[in-house]
Amino acid sequence: MDSHRAWSDEQREQYIVERVEDHGAHGYSLTFDRAMVCGLPANDLVKPQVGDLLTLWGKGFGFSFRGQAINDVVVWYRDEAEDRAHREAELRKSETTQRSEYDAKRAEHDAILAGMPVVFQQRIAGYRQRNPDFGWKFEAYELMACRDAVRIAEALKTPEAVRAFYELPWEEQKRAVPDLDEGHSGNSFGFACRMASLYLTKPELVPKMHGAMAVLVGSEEYGDWACSEEAKAEAKG
């Protein structure tokens, strides 16, 4: 490794290592600056110790780093161009994997949809039509939330019961709706409850409600009905 090139790069910050956890072949966890933690790859160059000087190359807090050194030993390093190329390659690799996984599960998704109410079938069909990347990017998350929305609505029957259900501890929610998916985030579970209430009160709006991840990635990126030409035409009257 060209250490001189790394040390010539002034976009770096330094900290004192306060704690080291050795994970063997998986590398190390380093605690610094009282509460910050980062990983360090397993390597044959250096074994980090409490009190060592940790150097991190990059733009600083909130950004990924592109190199690490312990004391004067550079463990790994990429300049900005190399790091950009690396991240782009990783993104392409991840996209390829996600597309392959979606293709493998498409029949399973279709089978689940076939057992759901028509308005939910229309909802997913609309996303697939409006956004050619919806399937591999977002469909598993959306389908999980919608499937549980149907389960919640069918079990609780009224929007008032759904609102009360949302406030219950998880164990009580599971007793009320035993088939709930275990993989929910706060966002997806809240969405499932909102969708359940909508289905019980205005089912015709189910295909038009914003997506489960739209709040995280944006309606345009997600392919929400509200961004479609049909919605724009309807708004104009």
Secondary structure in CASP SS format (residue, H / E / C, confidence):
PFRMAT SS
TARGET T0000
AUTHOR 0000-0000-0000
METHOD secondary structure of the structure
MODEL  1
M C 1.00
D C 1.00
S H 1.00
H H 1.00
R H 1.00
A H 1.00
W H 1.00
S H 1.00
D C 1.00
E C 1.00
Q C 1.00
R E 1.00
E E 1.00
Q E 1.00
Y E 1.00
I E 1.00
V E 1.00
E E 1.00
R E 1.00
V E 1.00
E E 1.00
D E 1.00
H C 1.00
G H 1.00
A H 1.00
H H 1.00
G C 1.00
Y E 1.00
S E 1.00
L E 1.00
T E 1.00
F E 1.00
D C 1.00
R C 1.00
A C 1.00
M E 1.00
V E 1.00
C E 1.00
G E 1.00
L E 1.00
P C 1.00
A C 1.00
N C 1.00
D C 1.00
L C 1.00
V C 1.00
K C 1.00
P C 1.00
Q C 1.00
V C 1.00
G C 1.00
D C 1.00
L E 1.00
L E 1.00
T E 1.00
L E 1.00
W E 1.00
G E 1.00
K C 1.00
G C 1.00
F C 1.00
G C 1.00
F C 1.00
S C 1.00
F E 1.00
R E 1.00
G E 1.00
Q E 1.00
A E 1.00
I E 1.00
N C 1.00
D C 1.00
V E 1.00
V E 1.00
V E 1.00
W E 1.00
Y E 1.00
R C 1.00
D C 1.00
E H 1.00
A H 1.00
E H 1.00
D H 1.00
R H 1.00
A H 1.00
H H 1.00
R H 1.00
E H 1.00
A H 1.00
E H 1.00
L H 1.00
R H 1.00
K H 1.00
S H 1.00
E H 1.00
T H 1.00
T H 1.00
Q H 1.00
R H 1.00
S H 1.00
E H 1.00
Y H 1.00
D H 1.00
A H 1.00
K H 1.00
R H 1.00
A H 1.00
E H 1.00
H H 1.00
D H 1.00
A H 1.00
I H 1.00
L H 1.00
A H 1.00
G C 1.00
M C 1.00
P C 1.00
V H 1.00
V H 1.00
F H 1.00
Q H 1.00
Q H 1.00
R H 1.00
I H 1.00
A H 1.00
G H 1.00
Y H 1.00
R H 1.00
Q H 1.00
R H 1.00
N C 1.00
P C 1.00
D C 1.00
F H 1.00
G H 1.00
W H 1.00
K H 1.00
F H 1.00
E H 1.00
A H 1.00
Y H 1.00
E H 1.00
L H 1.00
M H 1.00
A H 1.00
C H 1.00
R H 1.00
D H 1.00
A H 1.00
V H 1.00
R H 1.00
I H 1.00
A H 1.00
E H 1.00
A H 1.00
L H 1.00
K C 1.00
T C 1.00
P H 1.00
E H 1.00
A H 1.00
V H 1.00
R H 1.00
A H 1.00
F H 1.00
Y H 1.00
E C 1.00
L C 1.00
P C 1.00
W H 1.00
E H 1.00
E H 1.00
Q H 1.00
K H 1.00
R H 1.00
A H 1.00
V C 1.00
P C 1.00
D C 1.00
L C 1.00
D C 1.00
E C 1.00
G C 1.00
H C 1.00
S C 1.00
G H 1.00
N H 1.00
S H 1.00
F H 1.00
G H 1.00
F H 1.00
A H 1.00
C H 1.00
R H 1.00
M H 1.00
A H 1.00
S H 1.00
L H 1.00
Y H 1.00
L H 1.00
T H 1.00
K C 1.00
P H 1.00
E H 1.00
L H 1.00
V H 1.00
P H 1.00
K H 1.00
M C 1.00
H C 1.00
G C 1.00
A C 1.00
M C 1.00
A H 1.00
V H 1.00
L H 1.00
V H 1.00
G C 1.00
S H 1.00
E H 1.00
E H 1.00
Y H 1.00
G C 1.00
D C 1.00
W H 1.00
A H 1.00
C H 1.00
S C 1.00
E H 1.00
E H 1.00
A H 1.00
K H 1.00
A H 1.00
E H 1.00
A H 1.00
K H 1.00
G C 1.00
END
